[in-house]
Structures are given as C-alpha cells and as structure tokens.
Amino acid sequence: MGVTFIKPVANTLVVEDEINILNLLSAYLENAGHGVETASTGVAGLEKAMTSSFDFCIFDVMLPGKSGTEIAAAMRAAGNQTPVLFLAALGNETDILHGFAVGADDYIVKPFSPRELLVRVEAILRRSSAIGPDRGNLVSTGPIRLDDSQPTCNVDGENVDLTPHEYRILRHLLGRPNRVFERGSLIAALYGNEDAVSPKAIDVHVHHLRAKLGQDAGALIQTVRGFGYKYVPDGNRQMASARV
C-alpha cells in the first residue's frame, strides 16, 4: 500500500504592499488549503505578527513603514520562531545573507512562480514539523542539551533561544560528533537542496549560533578549513583543531 502525503495546512500571514501580488499569493495559499491573513504595510504587518499566532509568515522586504527584515528581527528578538519567507526584488548576495541573518527560513526573488513559492512554503513547514512534538528526542552532548519536542536548547542549565535554522544546524552536528559536515550537506539538511543558498549563508548561521552558545560551548563547533564544520564533544576539546 502506498503512503499518502497530506499537505501541511498553515495559518499564514502575508505582508506585501503590491496589491496584485498580495491577492495572487492569498489565492494560491487558500487554494492549497492554508488560512491567510494579510497586511499591506510594514507597520500593520508588525502589529499582526507580534499580537497574533501564525504557523508561517511571508514578508516582502521593501515595505512602507517597516521593512520585512525589521519585522522578522522584532519577532526573533521577542522569541517568536515562526518560519519566515522573504520576497524581494533584490537578489544580490548581501541582501540574501542579511535576510538569513535576521532569521529568515527562505528567500525568493521577484518575479517568482507562485507554484515554486508553494513548494517552498510546504518544504519549510515539513522541516519545521520534523523537529516538533512527534519526535520527542533528547540529545545531550557535552554542555549542550537539545529537546526536539519543544524544540529547545539548553547550555549548562541555561536556556538559549535559537532560530529554526540555528537549531537544525546544531542538531545535525550533535547527531554525529567529530564528523566533518561540508557546507553543502548542511544546506541540503536545511533546505533540501545543496544549491538552495550560498555556502556563506551557513557561515552566517554558525557565526550567530556560536555567539548564542557562549564562548566555551560555541568553541565546540570547529571550523574545518576548506570543508565545513564539526562538533567536538567537551571531553575531546584538547584534540580539536583551533576554531577559526
């Protein structure tokens, strides 16, 4: 008997100032079974994002009043880890890396195919549910403890707020201590495609991850020059190469 895949249904916030695009996105999302709430200014979008509960958010980067990146940054600062996808007319690497730095889960450049956007939305929702309550795994290595059922990160007894991407990278590294993971394999683990983003996006995530973990725990994520990263358990720290 074959396995039937049921598309994830999400309550989605879409913030876009171009009304034609806003209406098109709303129609596609609703036809796919998602609930949609909209806003056409950054100020209105920020208020809805901060006062209501959503499963997914789509923000245009350039919005009147508040930019999409400002909305996402405010959400993350408040501990809101709702997945965010950015829409942008700017496709250069600096803009994309900035989007990921403030907590984006994906980034799509205009003009885009609505079908492609739906595929990306559903992929992010599947990844998000993969670290949700159905798994209920505890991972404890050195000073770091991860709980996939929340998901939460604890370092030496203190909770650390991580973005979904930061959590997934750390979870991936802790799952195979001392193994070197190339940047491409980490991108594939996060996005399902090694070519989804620039390898520099992983470097940005790891930089922020180390800072949040603190000097001692952050140092356990080692850079392997020319390849990627590995997690070296606390007891093996003396064997680890110096972090770059």
Secondary structure, 3 states (H helix, E strand, C coil): CCCCCCCCCCEEEEECCCHHHHHHHHHHHHHCCCEEEEECCHHHHHHHHHHCCCCEEEEECCCCCCCHHHHHHHHHHCCCCCCEEEEECCCCHHHHHHHHHCCCCEEEECCCCHHHHHHHHHHHHHHHHHCCCCCCCEEEECCEEEECCCCEEEECCEEECCCHHHHHHHHHHHHCCCCCEEHHHHHHHHHCCCCCCCHHHHHHHHHHHHHHHCHHHHCCEEEECCCEEEECCHHHHHHCCCCC
